[in-house]
Amino acid sequence: MAEPVYRRVVIKLSGEYLAGSQVAGIDQSTVDRIASDLIAARKLGADIAVVVGGGNMVRGVEVSAQGMSRTTGDTMGMLATVMNCLALEAAIERKGAPAQTLSAFVMPEICELFTRAAAQKHLAEGRIILLGGGTGNPFFTTDTTAVLRAAEIEAQAVLKATNVDGVYSADPKKDPSAKRFDRLTHAQAIEGGYKVMDATAFALARETSLPIIVFSIAEPGSIGAILQGEGRGTIVAG
């Protein structure tokens, strides 16, 4: 078995992906498949932290567009990410592997509060950690959360799991001539305005010298393949 290229990573999963073929909510078969992939990736010898979005339940921007304040909408979205983390935690533990949800919000009856020390402890004890609640602040995306948490826990990379196998010059589903990039610098990603991650996340990754690997989560085993340097994706670094 090949040694992982990255010994500690933060994996960013979109909330929408957890809905599977449904319009919204949680598709259990999809959650179970991702849980299996996370467990397999952990068995390669890498420390695994996961940041999940909340778009399958609530998107703060969309809620605020209907008249609610952006702060309230974003708070609802952050709570949705905690629910997604709990669903993944339950699926991982049901498959016999240890996991722990850590939230940016204090909610002791539900899960632990995220602190760097708590995250390091659980990772050292072999758990997959699920990081919910975003940054705990409105106006920041879970993309930015993933990079922030990666810097805090001294991860070696952020793995951005999407529906496409890398960064393209345009949406490949809409533009057949879209060019796929094997590698970009953080500056090129920001200047190009590529929508796969927001500019704040790319800027923070550049500031903290964190590589971001953008890949497709659609194929089972794709997380492990990226960890072993064999998967197809776009590396944003330097």
KEKE-264719 format. One line per field, with one value per residue (C-alpha): x, y negated, z negated; chain; residue number from 0; residue in one letter. Coordinates in Angstrom, 2 decimals, m for minus. Example, Ala and Ser with C-alpha at 12.3 -4.5 7.8 and 13.67 -1.06 7.14 Angstrom:
% KEKE-264719
c1 c(12.30,13.67);
c2 c(4.50,1.06);
c3 c(m7.80,m7.14);
kette c(A,A);
nr c(0,1);
rest c(A,S);
% end
This chain:
% KEKE-264719
c1 c(0.00,1.44,2.15,m0.15,1.33,m0.38,m0.33,m3.04,m5.77,m9.01,m11.62,m14.25,m17.57,m20.50,m23.76,m25.63,m23.75,m25.22,m28.70,m27.83,m30.49,m32.93,m33.60,m32.68,m32.15,m29.89,m29.67,m28.53,m26.95,m24.78,m23.76,m22.91,m20.75,m18.84,m18.39,m16.84,m14.48,m13.42,m12.74,m10.69,m8.69,m8.01,m6.73,m4.05,m2.44,m3.62,m5.32,m8.74,m10.74,m13.92,m15.69,m19.21,m21.39,m25.06,m26.56,m28.68,m30.73,m30.18,m28.10,m27.70,m27.42,m30.68,m32.56,m31.40,m32.48,m36.04,m35.96,m34.22,m31.01,m27.80,m26.51,m29.55,m29.48,m25.80,m26.36,m29.08,m26.69,m23.99,m26.42,m27.25,m23.57,m23.66,m26.59,m24.65,m21.63,m23.80,m25.20,m21.68,m20.44,m23.28,m22.58,m18.86,m19.42,m22.08,m19.36,m17.12,m14.75,m14.37,m15.50,m16.20,m18.13,m16.61,m18.62,m17.68,m20.72,m21.08,m23.68,m22.54,m25.63,m24.94,m21.20,m17.87,m16.68,m13.95,m10.60,m7.23,m6.31,m9.51,m8.99,m5.36,m6.38,m9.07,m6.84,m4.01,m6.46,m7.35,m10.74,m12.10,m13.21,m16.21,m15.97,m19.36,m20.63,m18.43,m16.08,m18.79,m19.18,m21.56,m20.29,m17.69,m18.19,m17.38,m14.65,m12.93,m13.65,m11.84,m8.69,m8.83,m9.21,m6.46,m4.09,m5.11,m4.53,m1.39,m2.86,m0.74,m3.52,m7.19,m9.04,m12.00,m14.48,m16.75,m18.85,m16.06,m12.54,m10.67,m10.70,m11.91,m11.77,m15.58,m18.37,m17.60,m21.27,m22.23,m19.13,m17.64,m14.54,m13.71,m10.05,m9.11,m6.07,m3.68,m2.09,m2.68,m1.11,m3.29,m2.89,m4.04,m7.08,m8.02,m7.36,m9.20,m12.30,m12.84,m15.98,m14.81,m13.83,m14.38,m11.62,m11.33,m10.52,m7.89,m6.38,m6.14,m4.59,m1.99,m1.28,m0.82,0.96,m1.69,m2.20,m5.78,m6.55,m9.85,m11.23,m14.46,m16.08,m18.38,m16.15,m15.86,m12.28,m11.46,m10.34,m7.83,m6.58,m5.87,m4.11,m1.84,m1.08,m2.90,m6.23,m7.26,m7.58,m6.24,m3.55,m3.73,m0.47,2.37);
c2 c(0.00,m3.36,m5.93,m8.94,m12.03,m14.15,m12.96,m15.32,m16.89,m18.81,m17.56,m20.08,m18.46,m20.38,m20.04,m19.72,m16.52,m14.86,m15.26,m12.74,m12.81,m14.61,m18.34,m18.84,m16.98,m13.98,m10.90,m8.11,m5.97,m8.93,m9.66,m5.99,m5.88,m9.00,m7.58,m4.44,m6.58,m8.60,m5.44,m3.97,m7.20,m7.12,m3.53,m4.77,m6.46,m10.04,m12.21,m13.17,m16.29,m17.14,m20.47,m20.09,m22.79,m23.21,m23.94,m20.81,m22.36,m26.12,m28.61,m31.90,m33.98,m32.56,m33.01,m36.61,m37.32,m36.63,m39.37,m37.86,m39.50,m38.01,m37.43,m35.35,m33.48,m32.63,m31.48,m29.12,m27.83,m27.23,m25.22,m23.15,m22.21,m20.79,m18.56,m17.29,m16.57,m14.59,m12.54,m11.73,m11.00,m8.51,m6.82,m6.51,m5.06,m2.68,m1.25,m0.66,m3.62,m6.38,m9.92,m13.16,m16.29,m19.57,m22.78,m26.43,m26.99,m25.98,m23.20,m20.72,m18.53,m17.87,m17.93,m19.31,m22.85,m23.17,m24.15,m23.44,m21.31,m19.24,m18.66,m17.61,m15.23,m13.46,m13.17,m11.74,m9.14,m8.04,m9.67,m11.27,m14.74,m16.54,m20.32,m22.05,m25.56,m27.21,m29.76,m30.71,m34.05,m35.23,m36.31,m33.51,m30.42,m26.86,m27.00,m29.63,m27.54,m24.56,m26.59,m28.27,m24.96,m23.39,m26.17,m25.85,m22.09,m22.21,m20.14,m19.70,m20.25,m21.04,m18.54,m20.21,m17.50,m18.64,m17.26,m17.88,m16.49,m19.75,m23.44,m24.44,m27.75,m27.62,m25.29,m22.10,m21.07,m24.24,m24.87,m21.79,m23.83,m24.61,m23.98,m21.85,m22.90,m20.37,m23.05,m26.70,m29.13,m30.69,m34.03,m32.55,m31.01,m34.36,m36.37,m33.84,m34.13,m30.38,m29.54,m26.23,m28.08,m31.63,m34.24,m34.60,m30.89,m31.07,m34.21,m32.59,m29.47,m31.66,m33.48,m30.20,m28.36,m25.62,m23.64,m23.00,m19.90,m20.09,m16.68,m14.80,m12.94,m11.07,m8.00,m5.72,m5.70,m9.12,m10.55,m7.75,m8.10,m11.80,m11.06,m8.59,m11.02,m8.90,m10.68,m13.14,m16.70,m20.24,m21.32,m24.99,m25.88,m28.37);
c3 c(0.00,1.05,m1.64,m1.49,0.16,m2.50,m6.12,m7.34,m5.22,m5.47,m3.02,m1.94,m0.98,0.43,m1.45,1.84,2.61,m0.51,0.98,3.69,6.40,4.11,4.36,0.71,m2.54,m3.23,m1.03,m3.34,m0.63,0.45,m3.15,m3.69,m0.54,m1.56,m5.07,m3.55,m1.44,m4.50,m6.49,m3.63,m3.39,m7.13,m6.82,m4.43,m7.41,m6.91,m9.52,m8.16,m9.01,m7.11,m6.60,m5.21,m3.67,m4.48,m1.08,m1.06,m3.86,m4.02,m2.09,m3.92,m0.74,0.63,m2.65,m3.01,0.59,m0.55,m3.15,m6.17,m7.36,m5.96,m9.49,m10.42,m7.13,m7.50,m11.08,m9.88,m7.23,m9.82,m11.94,m8.86,m8.55,m12.08,m11.12,m8.12,m10.31,m12.74,m9.85,m8.63,m12.15,m12.69,m9.33,m10.05,m13.52,m12.20,m9.96,m12.97,m12.76,m15.37,m14.53,m16.35,m15.43,m16.58,m16.21,m16.08,m18.34,m21.98,m22.01,m24.70,m24.51,m20.82,m20.16,m21.32,m20.76,m18.15,m19.55,m18.04,m21.07,m20.83,m17.11,m17.62,m20.42,m18.39,m15.33,m17.44,m18.78,m15.25,m14.86,m11.72,m12.80,m11.31,m11.60,m11.72,m12.26,m9.66,m11.17,m13.65,m11.88,m9.14,m5.71,m5.51,m3.38,m4.31,m1.64,m3.75,m6.86,m5.31,m4.63,m8.05,m9.90,m7.80,m8.81,m12.46,m12.69,m10.52,m7.69,m4.58,m2.05,m1.50,0.67,2.34,3.35,6.19,9.05,11.60,11.83,11.39,12.21,15.68,17.53,17.74,16.66,18.63,18.48,20.34,22.44,24.18,25.10,21.45,20.64,17.65,15.64,14.08,11.93,11.02,8.60,5.93,7.72,11.04,9.35,7.83,10.99,13.15,11.00,11.13,9.18,7.69,4.48,3.38,3.60,m0.18,m0.51,2.25,0.71,m2.74,m1.18,0.52,m2.75,m4.64,m1.77,m1.69,1.51,2.60,4.64,6.55,7.55,8.22,5.32,7.71,8.05,5.01,3.69,5.12,1.76,1.25,4.83,4.31,1.00,2.78,5.60,8.17,8.54,11.22,10.02,10.20,7.75,6.73,5.01,4.94);
kette c(A,A,A,A,A,A,A,A,A,A,A,A,A,A,A,A,A,A,A,A,A,A,A,A,A,A,A,A,A,A,A,A,A,A,A,A,A,A,A,A,A,A,A,A,A,A,A,A,A,A,A,A,A,A,A,A,A,A,A,A,A,A,A,A,A,A,A,A,A,A,A,A,A,A,A,A,A,A,A,A,A,A,A,A,A,A,A,A,A,A,A,A,A,A,A,A,A,A,A,A,A,A,A,A,A,A,A,A,A,A,A,A,A,A,A,A,A,A,A,A,A,A,A,A,A,A,A,A,A,A,A,A,A,A,A,A,A,A,A,A,A,A,A,A,A,A,A,A,A,A,A,A,A,A,A,A,A,A,A,A,A,A,A,A,A,A,A,A,A,A,A,A,A,A,A,A,A,A,A,A,A,A,A,A,A,A,A,A,A,A,A,A,A,A,A,A,A,A,A,A,A,A,A,A,A,A,A,A,A,A,A,A,A,A,A,A,A,A,A,A,A,A,A,A,A,A,A,A,A,A,A,A,A,A,A,A,A,A);
nr c(0,1,2,3,4,5,6,7,8,9,10,11,12,13,14,15,16,17,18,19,20,21,22,23,24,25,26,27,28,29,30,31,32,33,34,35,36,37,38,39,40,41,42,43,44,45,46,47,48,49,50,51,52,53,54,55,56,57,58,59,60,61,62,63,64,65,66,67,68,69,70,71,72,73,74,75,76,77,78,79,80,81,82,83,84,85,86,87,88,89,90,91,92,93,94,95,96,97,98,99,100,101,102,103,104,105,106,107,108,109,110,111,112,113,114,115,116,117,118,119,120,121,122,123,124,125,126,127,128,129,130,131,132,133,134,135,136,137,138,139,140,141,142,143,144,145,146,147,148,149,150,151,152,153,154,155,156,157,158,159,160,161,162,163,164,165,166,167,168,169,170,171,172,173,174,175,176,177,178,179,180,181,182,183,184,185,186,187,188,189,190,191,192,193,194,195,196,197,198,199,200,201,202,203,204,205,206,207,208,209,210,211,212,213,214,215,216,217,218,219,220,221,222,223,224,225,226,227,228,229,230,231,232,233,234,235,236,237);
rest c(M,A,E,P,V,Y,R,R,V,V,I,K,L,S,G,E,Y,L,A,G,S,Q,V,A,G,I,D,Q,S,T,V,D,R,I,A,S,D,L,I,A,A,R,K,L,G,A,D,I,A,V,V,V,G,G,G,N,M,V,R,G,V,E,V,S,A,Q,G,M,S,R,T,T,G,D,T,M,G,M,L,A,T,V,M,N,C,L,A,L,E,A,A,I,E,R,K,G,A,P,A,Q,T,L,S,A,F,V,M,P,E,I,C,E,L,F,T,R,A,A,A,Q,K,H,L,A,E,G,R,I,I,L,L,G,G,G,T,G,N,P,F,F,T,T,D,T,T,A,V,L,R,A,A,E,I,E,A,Q,A,V,L,K,A,T,N,V,D,G,V,Y,S,A,D,P,K,K,D,P,S,A,K,R,F,D,R,L,T,H,A,Q,A,I,E,G,G,Y,K,V,M,D,A,T,A,F,A,L,A,R,E,T,S,L,P,I,I,V,F,S,I,A,E,P,G,S,I,G,A,I,L,Q,G,E,G,R,G,T,I,V,A,G);
% end
